[in-house]
Amino acid sequence: MFNDFFEIASRQLNGGLLQREEALAILNSSDDELIELVAAGARLRRQYFANTVKVNYLVNLKSGLCPEDCHYCSQRLGSAAQILKYSWLKPDEAVAQAGIGIRAGASRVCLVASGRGPSSRDVARVGDMVGQLKQEHPEVEVCVCLGLLKEGQASQLKAAGADAYNHNLNTNESRYTEICSTHDYQDRVNTVQQAKQAELSPCSGLIVGMGESPEELVDAVFALRELGSDSIPVNFLMPFEGTPLADTWLLTPRQCLRILALVRFACPSAELRIAGGREMHLRSLQSVALQLANSLFLGDYLTSEGQEAAADLAMITDAGFRVLNAAEQSESIADKPQLRRRGAGTAVAPNA
């Protein structure tokens, strides 16, 4: 048993391994312990990543009309969500979209396409996009996410210049059949392993807030640790109307921080990214989450709008962090004071 969360952090810094009892204690910690938990996790975050935040930028190459039935996804088979639906972007358009994020400070671009997995033609198409993107922006990392891979496809993407491959485990093995029936958990593990074998950096993470128990969440995080995921995006369920998980609201900002702390303690040297749904679930605690996470997606997501990119960058600076690989940053300047023209002494209703 441990005395406090700083003791666990010290053990982690000395090469220790987070134990299951400790992981559950993190998730079940009280609100009174939350600041201590975050501060202890921040020791690990700063040991490996100092005060940097890695900015990632998503480009949705092909949206909607997916044949898989993942219950959480707005692009799933049978989804009634009113999302954008389109076929493959042209390479020039994809690279132009990526350039917008790069100019805003992104050091990694994530090229994503809906579907079960890519055909040979799809891999060649995306390989061309990767090559063009690398030619124009050689300093930028490119991560690809195309679904389940067939033998040899990871190597083709690596040869084209891709640096990483994303395929999330999403949840633990025992409850995977509750969120998808068209492929299984092992399919996802196999794809991450193929990426590793091709020397692509494995990016694999979670979706939380789907009804998983603390024990199931620990199982999922420990599976990512065992898999050796270099980058762990933590998505917070966005309950899209028209999907089976619509109206599923199970998270609080404080519980989101506990989940991020669990991942940081379990995988202290991994890139930890606050991903989709952070705005609606972390809310005013987003900047606090950066004490645990060292990475985020800038701007919009695949089918939903995110926080304004300028607000993301200001949040990073205001919290005392700096964008990785960015030029010297100045402190953001607050808006000028607005003169009151409502409430007492006026005929206009106050903002209370």
C-alpha positions in Angstrom: 0.0 0.0 0.0 1.2 3.6 -0.6 1.0 6.7 1.6 0.2 9.3 -1.1 0.3 9.9 -4.8 3.7 11.5 -4.6 5.1 8.3 -3.3 3.8 6.5 -6.4 5.2 9.2 -8.7 8.6 8.8 -7.0 8.5 5.1 -7.5 7.6 5.6 -11.2 10.6 8.0 -11.6 12.8 5.2 -10.3 11.5 2.7 -12.8 8.6 1.3 -10.9 5.4 -0.1 -12.5 2.0 1.1 -11.5 0.0 -1.7 -9.7 -3.6 -2.5 -10.1 -4.5 -1.5 -6.6 -2.8 1.8 -7.1 -4.6 2.4 -10.4 -8.0 1.8 -8.8 -7.0 4.2 -6.0 -6.3 6.9 -8.6 -9.8 6.4 -10.2 -11.6 6.2 -6.9 -9.7 9.1 -5.2 -11.8 11.8 -3.6 -12.3 15.4 -4.7 -10.2 16.5 -1.7 -7.3 14.5 -3.1 -7.6 15.7 -6.7 -5.1 18.6 -6.6 -2.5 16.3 -4.9 -3.2 13.7 -7.6 -2.7 16.2 -10.4 0.4 17.6 -8.8 1.9 14.2 -8.4 1.1 13.3 -12.0 2.6 16.6 -13.1 6.0 15.5 -11.8 6.0 12.6 -14.2 4.7 14.8 -17.1 7.4 17.4 -16.6 10.2 14.8 -16.1 9.6 13.5 -19.6 8.1 16.5 -21.5 9.2 19.5 -19.5 6.7 22.4 -20.2 6.0 21.5 -23.9 2.7 20.7 -25.5 2.7 18.8 -28.8 0.1 20.1 -31.1 -1.6 17.7 -33.5 -3.9 18.5 -36.4 -6.5 16.2 -37.9 -7.4 16.0 -41.6 -10.4 13.9 -42.4 -9.6 12.5 -45.8 -13.0 10.6 -46.3 -16.0 11.2 -44.0 -19.0 9.0 -43.2 -20.5 5.9 -44.8 -18.4 3.5 -42.8 -19.5 -0.2 -43.0 -18.5 -0.9 -39.3 -21.0 -0.6 -36.5 -18.9 1.0 -33.7 -21.6 2.3 -31.3 -19.8 5.5 -30.4 -19.1 6.7 -33.9 -21.0 9.3 -35.9 -19.7 7.7 -39.2 -20.9 4.2 -38.3 -23.1 1.9 -40.4 -26.7 3.2 -39.9 -25.7 6.4 -38.2 -28.4 9.1 -38.4 -26.0 11.8 -37.3 -26.1 14.8 -39.6 -22.4 14.9 -40.3 -20.5 15.8 -43.4 -20.2 12.9 -45.9 -17.7 13.0 -48.7 -15.4 10.7 -50.6 -11.6 11.0 -50.8 -10.1 14.5 -50.8 -7.7 15.2 -53.6 -4.0 15.1 -52.6 -3.5 18.9 -53.1 -6.6 19.6 -50.9 -5.4 17.3 -48.2 -2.0 18.8 -48.1 -3.4 22.3 -48.1 -5.7 21.5 -45.2 -2.7 20.0 -43.3 -0.7 23.2 -44.0 -3.3 25.3 -42.2 -2.7 23.3 -39.0 1.1 23.4 -39.5 1.1 27.1 -39.8 -0.9 27.3 -36.6 1.8 25.3 -34.7 1.1 21.7 -35.3 4.2 19.4 -35.4 2.2 16.3 -36.2 -0.6 15.9 -38.9 -3.0 13.0 -38.6 -4.4 11.8 -41.9 -7.7 9.9 -41.2 -10.2 8.0 -43.4 -13.4 6.2 -42.4 -13.8 2.6 -43.3 -13.0 -0.9 -42.1 -9.6 -0.8 -43.7 -7.8 0.4 -46.8 -7.6 -1.2 -50.2 -4.2 -1.4 -52.0 -5.4 1.6 -54.0 -6.2 3.5 -50.8 -2.8 2.8 -49.4 -1.1 4.1 -52.6 -3.4 7.2 -52.6 -2.5 8.0 -49.0 1.1 7.2 -49.6 1.2 9.9 -52.3 -0.4 12.4 -49.9 2.2 11.5 -47.2 5.0 12.0 -49.8 3.7 15.3 -50.9 3.2 16.5 -47.4 6.7 15.5 -46.4 8.1 17.2 -49.4 6.4 20.5 -48.5 6.9 20.2 -44.7 9.8 17.8 -44.0 10.0 18.7 -40.3 6.4 17.6 -39.6 5.5 14.1 -38.4 2.7 12.3 -40.3 0.4 9.8 -38.5 -2.0 7.8 -40.6 -5.3 6.2 -39.5 -7.1 4.1 -42.1 -8.6 1.3 -40.0 -7.6 -2.4 -40.0 -4.4 -3.1 -41.9 -3.7 -6.1 -44.2 -0.3 -7.7 -44.4 2.3 -5.4 -46.0 0.3 -2.2 -45.8 2.1 -0.8 -42.8 5.4 -1.3 -44.6 4.0 0.6 -47.6 3.0 3.5 -45.5 6.4 3.6 -43.8 8.1 3.5 -47.2 6.0 6.5 -48.3 7.3 8.5 -45.3 4.7 8.0 -42.6 6.0 8.3 -39.1 3.2 6.8 -37.1 0.0 4.8 -37.3 -3.1 5.3 -35.2 -5.5 2.5 -34.2 -7.2 2.9 -30.9 -8.1 -0.1 -28.6 -10.9 2.2 -27.3 -11.9 0.0 -24.4 -10.9 -3.3 -22.7 -11.2 -6.7 -24.3 -14.1 -8.1 -22.2 -16.6 -5.4 -23.1 -15.5 -4.8 -26.7 -18.5 -6.8 -28.1 -20.7 -4.3 -26.3 -19.5 -1.4 -28.5 -18.9 -3.2 -31.9 -19.9 -6.4 -33.6 -18.3 -6.1 -37.1 -14.7 -6.6 -35.9 -13.2 -7.7 -32.6 -10.7 -6.5 -30.1 -7.9 -8.7 -31.4 -8.3 -7.2 -34.9 -7.3 -3.9 -33.4 -4.4 -5.3 -31.4 -3.1 -7.0 -34.6 -3.2 -3.8 -36.5 -1.1 -1.9 -33.8 1.4 -4.8 -33.8 1.7 -4.6 -37.6 2.4 -0.9 -37.4 5.1 -1.6 -34.8 6.7 -4.4 -36.9 6.9 -1.9 -39.8 8.7 0.6 -37.5 5.8 3.0 -37.5 5.4 4.6 -34.1 2.3 3.0 -32.5 -0.5 5.5 -31.6 -3.3 3.8 -29.7 -5.7 5.1 -27.1 -9.1 5.1 -25.5 -12.7 6.4 -25.6 -13.9 6.9 -22.1 -17.4 7.6 -20.8 -19.1 4.6 -22.6 -20.2 2.9 -19.3 -17.0 1.2 -18.5 -16.3 0.3 -14.8 -13.1 1.5 -13.0 -11.8 -2.1 -13.3 -12.5 -2.2 -17.0 -10.8 1.1 -17.5 -7.7 -0.1 -15.7 -7.7 -3.2 -17.9 -7.7 -1.0 -21.0 -4.9 1.3 -19.8 -2.7 -1.7 -18.8 -3.3 -3.2 -22.2 -2.0 -0.1 -23.9 1.0 -0.2 -21.6 1.6 -3.8 -22.5 1.2 -3.0 -26.2 3.8 -0.3 -26.0 1.8 2.6 -27.4 4.1 5.6 -27.9 1.2 8.0 -28.1 -2.1 7.6 -26.2 -5.0 9.8 -27.2 -7.8 9.9 -24.6 -11.1 10.6 -26.2 -14.1 11.6 -24.1 -17.3 10.2 -25.6 -19.2 12.7 -27.7 -22.7 11.3 -27.6 -23.9 12.1 -31.2 -27.6 12.1 -31.9 -28.4 9.3 -34.2 -25.9 6.8 -32.6 -26.6 4.1 -30.0 -24.7 6.1 -27.3 -26.7 9.3 -27.8 -27.5 11.0 -24.5 -24.8 9.0 -22.7 -23.4 11.6 -20.2 -21.4 9.8 -17.6 -18.3 11.9 -17.1 -17.5 14.9 -14.9 -14.5 17.2 -15.4 -13.0 15.9 -12.2 -13.3 12.2 -13.3 -11.7 13.1 -16.6 -8.7 14.4 -14.7 -8.5 11.1 -12.7 -8.6 9.1 -15.9 -5.8 11.2 -17.4 -3.8 10.8 -14.2 -4.2 7.0 -14.4 -2.8 7.0 -18.0 0.1 9.2 -16.9 1.0 7.1 -13.9 0.6 3.8 -15.9 2.6 5.1 -18.9 4.7 7.9 -17.6 6.9 8.4 -20.7 4.1 8.1 -23.3 2.7 11.1 -25.2 -0.7 11.6 -23.6 -3.1 13.5 -25.7 -6.4 15.1 -24.6 -8.5 14.4 -27.7 -12.1 14.5 -28.9 -14.7 15.7 -26.4 -12.2 17.5 -24.2 -14.1 20.8 -24.5 -17.5 19.4 -23.4 -16.2 17.1 -20.6 -13.2 18.8 -19.1 -14.8 22.2 -19.7 -13.0 24.9 -17.5 -10.5 22.3 -16.4 -8.8 21.9 -19.8 -5.8 23.8 -18.8 -5.5 21.8 -15.6 -5.5 18.7 -17.8 -2.3 19.9 -19.4 -0.5 19.3 -16.1 -1.0 15.6 -16.9 -1.3 15.5 -20.7 1.4 16.9 -23.0 -0.5 16.8 -26.3 -3.7 17.9 -27.8 -5.6 18.2 -31.1 -5.8 21.7 -32.4 -9.1 23.0 -33.6 -11.7 20.7 -35.1 -12.2 16.9 -35.0 -13.3 14.4 -37.7 -17.0 15.2 -37.6 -17.4 17.8 -34.9 -16.1 21.3 -34.3 -13.6 21.9 -31.5 -12.4 24.9 -29.6 -11.1 27.8 -31.7 -7.4 27.2 -32.5 -6.5 30.6 -31.2 -8.2 29.7 -27.9 -6.2 26.5 -27.7 -2.9 28.2 -28.2 -3.8 30.9 -25.7 -4.8 28.2 -23.2 -1.4 26.6 -23.6 0.5 29.8 -23.1 -1.7 31.0 -20.2 -1.0 27.7 -18.3 2.7 28.3 -18.5 3.4 25.8 -21.3 4.9 26.2 -24.8 4.1 24.6 -28.1 6.7 22.0 -29.0 9.0 23.1 -31.8 7.3 26.5 -32.1 9.2 29.8 -32.2 9.4 31.9 -29.1 5.9 32.6 -27.8 4.7 35.8 -26.1 2.1 35.9 -23.4 -1.4 36.2 -24.7 -3.0 39.6 -24.1 -6.5 39.7 -22.6 -9.3 41.6 -24.3 -9.8 45.2 -23.4 -12.3 45.8 -20.6 -15.8 46.2 -21.9 -17.8 49.1 -20.5 -21.0 48.0 -18.8 -24.1 49.0 -20.6 -26.6 46.6 -18.9 -28.0 45.9 -15.4 -28.4 48.6 -12.7 -28.9 52.1 -14.0 -30.0 50.9 -17.5 -33.1 49.4 -19.1 -31.1 46.3 -20.3 -31.2 43.0 -18.4 -28.0 42.1 -16.5 -26.0 39.0 -17.5 -26.8 37.1 -14.3 
